[in-house]
Amino acid sequence: MEHNLHDETKLLALIGLLVSVLLVVSILFGVTYFSDLKHAHDEVDVKGCYIKSS
């Protein structure tokens, strides 16, 4: 069976694409997670959600 250089190049490109997508998703997840941890202690004003009657 012959080795086709074009098939190997497509396989390497696909592996590179999948690795780069995994890296980007991991970085975005990490940034979101640590941003959420940073803002977890902010107080929520529950009374600010109600309509004020005059």
N, C-alpha and C positions, 0 to 999 in steps of 0.2 A: 504494500500500500504506500502510495507516494505521500510525502508531506507537502501540503500546499501552504506556502508562505502567507497567502492572503487569508486563509482560515485562521492561522495562528495570530495574525495581526488583529483580526476581528475579535478573537477570543481575548487577547490582551486588552484591547480597547474596551470591551464589555466589562472585564474585571476592573479596570481602572475607573470606569464610570460608576460601577456599583460601590467601589471603595470610597470614591469621592462623595457620592450621595450619602453613604453611611457616616462619613466624617462630618458633613455639613449638618445632617440631622442631629448627630450627637452634640455638636457645638451649640446649635440652636436650643436643644433641650437643656443643656447645661446653663446657658445664659438665662433662659426662662426660669429654671429651677432656682438658681441663685438670686435672681431678681425677686422672685416670690419670697424667698427666705428673708431677704433684706427688708421687704415691706410687710412682713407678717405681723409686726407689732403695732401697726397703725390702728388707731381707734376708729370705729365706725359710729357716726352719729345716727342712731336709730330714729330719733325724733325728727330729724331733717327729712325723712321720707314722707311724712304726713302732710296733707294740705292744711295750711293754717287758715282758721276761720277768723274773719275780722269782726 
